[in-house]
Amino acid sequence: MSFIREKNNPLIQQLLQEHDRLSLDRHVERQALQRRILFLMTTIKMHELEEERNAAIKKAREKVNLWPSLSVSI
């Protein structure tokens, strides 16, 4: 589990519990909580994808640097 997910899981759980405690007739409040939860989860996923992308780029750059130089000095 990523650091950002570990950090924000308690907040997501708290929001989910708050959502579940609301009665069904409080539809507007429930929807607002759903939006907050979805926004937070989307932000976490975007951060994780960005970390994966950066790690892949770094790995690709390291792989390229392993090849000997093709330039020949005369």
N, C-alpha and C positions, 0 to 999 in steps of 0.2 A: 504494500500500500504506500502511495506517495506521501511525502511530508504534508503537502497541502490538504490531501484528503484526510489524513489522520488529524490534522489541526481543526478541520471544519466539520468532521463527523458529529461531534457532540452538539454543535449548533444545528445541524440538519435534524438530528434526532429530537432535539428540543422543539424545533418548529413542527415536526411531524406529530409529536405528542400534543402540542398546542392545537394543531389542526384537528386531531382525533377527539379532543375534549369538547370542541365546539359542537353545538347541536346542529342538525341539518337545516333548521330554519335560519341560521346565520350564514346564509349562502355567500354574501359579499365578503365577510371576514374570512371564510374558508378559502374562497378564490384568491384573496390577497396573500394568504399564507402559501397556497399552492404556487403562486407566481414567485414568491420569495425563494421557496425551496427549489423550484426549477431554475431560477437565475443562478443561485448558488451552485447547484450541481453542474450546470452548463459552464460556469466560470472555472470550476475545478477541473472539468474534463478538458477545457481549452488549455488550461495551464499544463496539464499532464501531456497533452499532445504536443505542445510547444517544447516541453522538456525532451520528449522522445525525438522530435525533429532536430533539436540542437545536438543531441547525443549522436544521432545518425550522421549529421553533417561533420561533427568532430571526428567520428570514426572514419568517414570517407576521406577526410583530409589527412588523417594519420596514415591511412592505407596508401594514399598517393605519395606521401613523403617517404615511404619505405622503398620505393623504386629508386635505383641509382640514376643519377643525372644523365640525360642523353646528350648533353652538350660535350663537345670535344674541344679541348684547348690545343692550340698549335703553337 
